[in-house]
Amino acid sequence: MAWIRKDETLQQSTLPKHNLNVVVIGAGGGIGSALLSALERDPNVANILSFARAPMNTSSKKTRSATLLLEDEASVKHAAAQVKAPLHLVIVATGLLYDKDHRPEKTWREIDPEFMQKTLLVNTIGVATIAKFFLPLLDRAQPSHFAALSARVGSISDNQLGGWYSYRLSKAALNMLLKSLSIELARQNPRAACIGVHPGTVDTDLSRPFQSKHSRHPLFSPPIAAKNVLEVIAKSGPADTGKVFAWDGTEIPA
């Protein structure tokens, strides 16, 4: 099957070929909305349950939309209760890098404990809460995936620049979370995979203030980023569980 088309060629995956049930969390964001659109176009996806902080409208008959506040466990539990069939993909596309009062820290003097807690709540604890209620819903009879958007800056061994304390901390913690979840998931559901995916630098509101014309990293549009993310997921399987991959499929070191 294929999550998406690329050059008119279907990309093969380890997932079942038809009638896929998918959950997209964070569907209101730049990457999340692009992921939702790509999945809606995939003829092999039968049902999509999309969640965002605010109500969303969709023209696709295969999609049902609802709200979810990942900082609120009751909201996440209520969202999971809306799932009526085993899931083949749960993708978490949420993330916090900055807000109106805070930018990524350039020095330890800028560390704000309250903002650091907020970043951890969204980027790490929120994903943990989602996993608590959605991992048990993955299909046990067919291959399935739980995937969360991570970031290369969460790699401890790859950190050469420092700074960005809250974001780095939250993504490093997310990567550890995914690894721990994958170990338990392998015991409970050996056909499932739990991975992180770094989408690269994407032209969204989250990254726009930090884009540079002189960056050595490519800048992706949301549709291209969604294509890359879904291809990475489609090519992964139980042997890859617990790993974090970049947009091009290369593994990111811990």
C-alpha positions in Angstrom: 0.0 0.0 0.0 1.0 3.6 0.0 0.4 6.5 2.3 1.0 8.8 -0.6 2.0 9.0 -4.2 5.5 10.0 -5.3 6.3 10.4 -9.0 3.1 8.3 -9.7 4.8 5.3 -8.1 3.1 3.6 -5.1 5.5 3.3 -2.2 5.2 -0.1 -0.6 4.8 -0.6 3.2 4.5 -3.3 5.7 1.0 -2.2 6.6 -2.2 -3.9 5.4 -3.2 -3.0 1.9 -6.8 -1.8 2.4 -9.3 -0.3 4.9 -6.7 1.4 7.1 -7.9 3.2 10.3 -5.9 6.2 11.1 -5.7 8.8 13.9 -4.0 12.2 13.3 -3.4 14.3 16.5 -2.5 17.9 15.9 -4.3 18.1 12.6 -4.8 21.8 13.0 -1.0 22.6 12.7 1.0 23.2 9.5 2.4 19.7 9.3 -0.6 18.0 10.9 -3.0 19.5 8.3 -0.7 18.4 5.5 -0.5 14.9 6.9 -4.3 14.8 7.1 -4.7 15.9 3.5 -2.2 13.3 2.2 -4.0 10.5 4.1 -7.4 11.7 2.9 -6.1 11.3 -0.7 -4.8 7.7 -0.1 -7.3 5.2 -1.4 -6.1 2.6 1.1 -7.1 4.7 4.1 -10.7 4.0 5.0 -11.3 6.0 8.1 -9.5 9.0 9.7 -10.2 10.4 13.1 -8.5 13.8 13.3 -8.0 15.8 16.5 -7.1 19.4 17.0 -7.4 22.0 19.7 -10.3 23.7 17.9 -13.1 22.3 15.7 -12.1 21.7 12.1 -14.0 21.3 8.9 -13.2 18.6 6.3 -14.7 17.8 3.0 -13.5 14.2 3.1 -16.2 11.6 3.8 -13.6 9.3 5.4 -12.6 11.9 8.1 -14.3 12.6 11.4 -12.9 15.6 13.3 -13.0 16.3 17.1 -11.2 18.3 19.6 -8.4 17.2 22.0 -6.4 19.1 24.6 -3.3 17.0 25.1 -2.5 18.8 28.4 -5.8 17.4 29.8 -5.8 13.7 30.5 -9.7 13.5 30.5 -9.7 15.1 27.0 -7.3 12.5 25.7 -9.2 9.6 27.3 -12.5 10.9 25.8 -10.8 11.2 22.4 -9.6 7.5 22.6 -13.1 6.4 23.5 -14.3 7.6 20.1 -12.2 5.0 18.3 -14.5 2.2 17.2 -12.1 -0.1 15.3 -8.5 -1.3 15.6 -6.0 1.3 14.5 -3.2 0.9 11.9 -1.6 4.3 12.4 -1.6 6.9 15.2 0.5 9.9 14.3 1.1 12.7 16.8 2.0 16.0 15.0 1.9 18.4 18.0 4.7 20.6 19.2 5.7 23.8 21.0 8.9 25.7 20.2 8.0 29.2 21.4 5.1 31.4 22.4 4.3 35.1 22.3 6.4 35.8 25.4 9.3 33.3 24.9 11.8 32.4 22.2 14.2 29.5 22.2 16.9 30.2 24.8 20.3 31.4 23.6 21.8 31.2 27.0 21.0 29.7 30.4 20.2 33.2 31.7 17.1 33.1 29.6 15.8 29.9 31.1 12.2 30.3 32.4 11.1 27.3 34.5 7.4 28.0 33.9 7.9 28.0 30.1 10.2 24.9 30.3 7.4 23.1 32.1 4.9 24.2 29.5 7.2 22.9 26.7 7.6 19.6 28.4 3.9 19.3 29.0 3.2 19.7 25.3 6.1 18.0 23.6 6.7 15.1 26.0 4.0 14.6 28.7 1.2 15.1 26.2 2.6 12.4 23.9 2.9 10.1 26.9 -0.7 10.7 27.8 -1.8 10.0 24.2 0.3 6.8 24.2 -1.4 5.7 27.4 -4.8 5.6 25.8 -4.1 5.0 22.1 -1.4 2.3 22.1 -3.9 -0.3 23.4 -6.0 0.5 20.3 -3.4 -0.6 17.7 -4.4 -3.6 15.6 -2.9 -6.8 17.0 -3.7 -8.9 13.9 -2.1 -6.6 11.4 1.1 -4.4 11.4 0.5 -1.0 12.9 2.4 2.2 13.9 2.5 4.8 16.6 4.6 7.8 15.4 5.4 11.1 16.9 7.1 14.1 15.3 10.5 14.6 17.0 13.5 16.7 16.2 17.2 16.3 15.5 17.9 18.8 18.3 16.7 16.1 20.7 19.8 14.0 20.0 22.3 14.3 22.9 25.3 13.1 20.9 24.5 15.4 17.9 24.3 18.6 20.1 27.2 20.8 19.0 25.6 24.2 19.5 23.9 24.2 22.9 21.1 26.6 23.6 17.4 26.0 22.9 17.2 24.4 26.4 13.5 23.9 26.7 13.0 22.5 23.2 16.1 20.3 23.3 15.1 18.9 26.7 11.6 18.1 25.7 12.6 16.4 22.5 15.3 14.4 24.1 12.8 13.3 26.7 10.3 12.5 23.9 12.9 10.2 22.3 13.5 8.4 25.6 9.7 8.1 26.0 9.3 6.5 22.6 12.1 4.1 23.3 10.5 3.0 26.6 7.1 2.7 25.1 8.5 0.6 22.3 9.9 -2.0 24.8 6.5 -2.5 26.5 4.7 -2.3 23.1 6.9 -5.1 21.7 5.7 -7.4 24.6 2.1 -6.4 24.2 1.8 -6.1 20.4 4.8 -7.6 18.5 3.4 -6.5 15.1 3.4 -2.8 16.1 6.2 -0.2 15.8 6.7 3.0 17.9 9.0 5.5 16.3 9.9 9.2 16.1 10.2 11.2 12.9 12.1 14.4 12.4 10.4 16.2 9.5 13.3 18.6 8.9 12.8 22.4 8.7 9.3 23.0 7.5 7.8 26.3 6.3 5.3 26.6 9.1 4.5 29.1 11.8 6.6 27.1 14.3 9.8 27.4 12.3 9.3 30.7 10.3 11.0 33.0 12.8 14.1 30.8 12.8 14.5 30.1 9.0 17.7 31.4 7.4 18.5 31.9 3.7 22.0 30.7 4.5 21.0 27.5 6.3 22.6 24.3 5.2 19.4 22.5 5.8 16.7 22.3 3.1 13.4 24.0 3.8 10.3 21.9 3.0 6.8 22.9 2.3 4.2 21.2 4.5 3.0 18.9 1.7 6.5 17.7 1.0 7.2 17.3 4.7 4.1 15.2 5.1 5.1 13.1 2.1 8.6 12.5 3.7 7.2 11.7 7.1 4.6 9.2 5.8 7.2 7.5 3.6 9.5 7.0 6.7 6.6 5.5 8.6 5.6 3.3 5.7 9.1 1.8 5.4 9.5 1.1 9.1 8.4 -2.0 11.0 8.8 -3.8 14.3 12.6 -4.1 13.8 12.7 -0.3 13.9 10.6 0.2 17.0 12.1 2.7 19.5 14.2 4.5 16.9 14.0 8.1 15.7 14.4 8.8 12.0 15.1 11.9 10.0 12.9 12.9 7.0 15.2 11.0 4.6 15.0 7.8 6.5 18.4 7.9 8.2 18.4 7.1 11.9 19.1 9.9 14.4 21.5 8.9 17.2 20.4 9.2 20.8 
